Structures are given as structure tokens and as C-alpha cells.
Amino acid sequence: MPMPRAARKRKRVASPEFSLSVQFASEADDLPSRAQIRRWVAAALEHAAEITVRVVDAEEAQALNQDYRDRDYVPNVLTFEYGEIAPGVLGGDVMICAPVVEREAREQGKPLKAHYAHMTIHGVLHLQGYDHIDPAEAEIMESREVAILKQFHLPNPYFS
């Protein structure tokens, strides 16, 4: 006889342990909560990690992009990978630019929360070595992003 639905246990997949610092250095409205960012980071992680997610304004984002990447524009997200900072533990920072994320969400007709989730997940995947320069690698990274966003019932960001 089949087990009643209420009695079935869901198989839980253990996520890697991580340490997360969330910093808000932006005056923007409607920023995601620390708890939301924590859930998005946890879903995207495949390795133990120590991560800082910092939400910034345009000036700081442009300065970081200029200083560390020699690119003079305001990016939506920047990831600074520090590699393995302890045995089996990755380290890195993910910087998300609030005004750019807000503008992109508005221009692309996406819910702001969904775009913040996408940029957080995108940055965390970069921290783990995912990239999108090569088309084959981009396909892998994008499919991973879509699958993670789906866990939160958020739309595919590549099909508006």
C-alpha cells in the first residue's frame, strides 16, 4: 500500500556550509533582505565558502570596475574570486550595483526581486569558476542560473 502523502519525507540535499556577510552601501529603495540574499547564495553554492555580498551605488561600482578590471563603466555585478582560502573553502566578494539592477529590471520588464536574485546567483556562480565568455560555458552557466531561479519560482531571465 502506498504511503500517505503527508507521511512521505522529502529527500533533503545538504548544501555546503558557508559564511556570509551582507553589506548594504546603497541608499536605494526596495533592496532585498539579508535573508533573501542568504537563500539565493545557499542555492547557488556547490562548495564551502566565505562570501561577502555588498550592494553598492553607481560610484563605488564604477570605481571598483575601473580599479580592478580597467573598465570605465558601471557594472550590474562584479565578482572577486580569492580561490581556496582554507582547505576546501572558497573565498570571494560579490558586488551588486543597486541603480543598475533597478534600471535593468525596469527596462527589461522584470520584477526587481527576480533581477536581484539573478545577479546574486550569477555572481556566486562566477565565484565558483563559472563563466560566460565562451558560448559553450555560457550555456552551462545560464542553464544553472535558470535552474536555481526556478527553485524560487522566479522566471527565466533570458526570456522576458
C-alpha positions as CSV (number, residue, x, y, z in Angstrom):
1,M,0.0,0.0,0.0
2,P,1.4,3.4,-0.9
3,M,2.5,5.7,1.9
4,P,0.1,8.6,2.5
5,R,1.4,11.9,1.0
6,A,1.7,13.6,4.4
7,A,3.9,10.7,5.7
8,R,6.4,10.9,2.9
9,K,9.6,12.6,3.7
10,R,11.3,14.8,1.2
11,K,14.9,14.0,0.5
12,R,16.9,16.9,1.6
13,V,20.1,17.7,-0.2
14,A,22.7,19.1,2.2
15,S,24.0,22.4,0.9
16,P,27.6,23.3,1.5
17,E,28.5,25.2,4.6
18,F,29.2,28.8,4.1
19,S,29.9,32.1,5.9
20,L,28.1,35.1,4.5
21,S,28.4,38.8,5.2
22,V,25.8,41.0,3.6
23,Q,26.6,44.7,3.4
24,F,24.3,47.5,2.2
25,A,26.2,50.5,0.9
26,S,23.4,51.9,-1.1
27,E,20.5,54.3,-0.4
28,A,18.3,52.5,-3.0
29,D,14.7,51.6,-2.1
30,D,13.4,48.0,-2.3
31,L,16.7,46.2,-1.6
32,P,16.4,42.5,-1.0
33,S,16.6,41.4,2.6
34,R,19.6,39.7,4.1
35,A,17.5,36.6,4.4
36,Q,16.7,36.6,0.7
37,I,20.3,37.1,-0.2
38,R,21.3,34.2,2.1
39,R,18.8,31.9,0.4
40,W,19.9,32.8,-3.1
41,V,23.6,32.3,-2.1
42,A,22.9,29.0,-0.5
43,A,21.1,27.7,-3.5
44,A,23.9,28.7,-5.9
45,L,26.8,27.3,-3.8
46,E,28.3,24.0,-4.7
47,H,31.4,24.4,-2.4
48,A,32.0,25.5,1.1
49,A,32.7,29.3,1.0
50,E,33.2,32.5,2.8
51,I,31.4,35.2,0.9
52,T,30.6,38.9,1.2
53,V,27.7,40.3,-0.8
54,R,27.9,44.1,-1.0
55,V,25.1,46.1,-2.5
56,V,26.5,49.4,-3.7
57,D,25.7,52.6,-5.6
58,A,27.0,53.5,-9.0
59,E,30.1,55.5,-7.8
60,E,31.5,52.6,-5.9
61,A,30.7,50.0,-8.6
62,Q,32.4,52.2,-11.3
63,A,35.4,52.8,-9.1
64,L,35.8,49.0,-8.4
65,N,35.4,48.2,-12.1
66,Q,38.0,50.8,-13.1
67,D,40.5,49.9,-10.4
68,Y,40.3,46.1,-10.7
69,R,39.2,45.5,-14.3
70,D,40.4,48.7,-16.0
71,R,36.9,49.2,-17.4
72,D,35.2,52.6,-17.1
73,Y,31.5,51.8,-16.8
74,V,29.1,50.9,-14.0
75,P,28.5,47.1,-14.0
76,N,25.5,45.3,-12.6
77,V,27.6,42.7,-10.7
78,L,31.3,42.2,-10.1
79,T,32.8,39.1,-8.5
80,F,36.2,39.0,-6.8
81,E,37.4,35.4,-6.5
82,Y,40.0,34.7,-3.9
83,G,40.3,31.0,-4.6
84,E,40.7,28.5,-1.9
85,I,41.2,30.4,1.4
86,A,41.3,27.3,3.5
87,P,41.2,23.6,2.6
88,G,38.0,23.1,0.6
89,V,36.7,26.6,1.3
90,L,36.3,29.2,-1.5
91,G,36.5,32.9,-0.7
92,G,35.2,35.9,-2.6
93,D,33.2,39.0,-2.8
94,V,30.1,39.7,-4.9
95,M,29.3,43.4,-5.5
96,I,25.8,44.2,-6.8
97,C,25.1,47.7,-8.1
98,A,21.6,48.7,-7.0
99,P,20.9,51.5,-9.5
100,V,22.0,49.3,-12.5
101,V,19.9,46.4,-11.2
102,E,16.9,48.6,-10.8
103,R,17.3,50.2,-14.3
104,E,17.8,46.8,-16.0
105,A,14.8,45.3,-14.3
106,R,12.6,48.3,-15.3
107,E,14.0,48.3,-18.9
108,Q,13.6,44.6,-19.3
109,G,10.2,44.4,-17.6
110,K,11.4,42.1,-14.9
111,P,10.4,42.0,-11.2
112,L,13.1,43.8,-9.2
113,K,13.3,40.9,-6.7
114,A,13.9,38.4,-9.6
115,H,16.7,40.5,-11.1
116,Y,18.4,40.9,-7.7
117,A,18.1,37.1,-7.3
118,H,19.6,36.6,-10.8
119,M,22.5,39.0,-10.2
120,T,23.3,37.4,-6.8
121,I,23.2,33.9,-8.2
122,H,25.2,35.0,-11.3
123,G,27.9,36.5,-9.0
124,V,28.1,33.4,-6.8
125,L,28.5,31.1,-9.8
126,H,31.4,33.3,-11.1
127,L,33.0,32.8,-7.7
128,Q,32.9,29.1,-8.3
129,G,34.5,29.3,-11.7
130,Y,31.5,29.5,-14.0
131,D,31.9,31.9,-16.9
132,H,30.1,33.1,-19.9
133,I,32.8,34.3,-22.3
134,D,32.8,31.1,-24.4
135,P,29.4,30.2,-25.8
136,A,29.5,26.6,-24.5
137,E,30.4,27.8,-21.0
138,A,27.7,30.5,-21.2
139,E,25.1,27.8,-21.9
140,I,26.2,25.8,-18.9
141,M,26.2,28.9,-16.6
142,E,22.9,30.2,-17.9
143,S,21.2,26.8,-17.5
144,R,22.5,26.6,-13.9
145,E,21.1,30.1,-13.2
146,V,17.7,29.2,-14.7
147,A,17.5,26.0,-12.6
148,I,18.4,27.8,-9.4
149,L,15.9,30.7,-10.1
150,K,13.2,28.1,-10.8
151,Q,13.7,26.8,-7.2
152,F,12.4,30.2,-6.1
153,H,9.6,30.2,-8.7
154,L,11.3,33.1,-10.5
155,P,11.2,33.4,-14.3
156,N,13.9,32.5,-16.7
157,P,15.9,35.8,-17.0
158,Y,16.9,35.1,-20.6
159,F,13.3,35.0,-21.9
160,S,11.4,38.1,-20.9
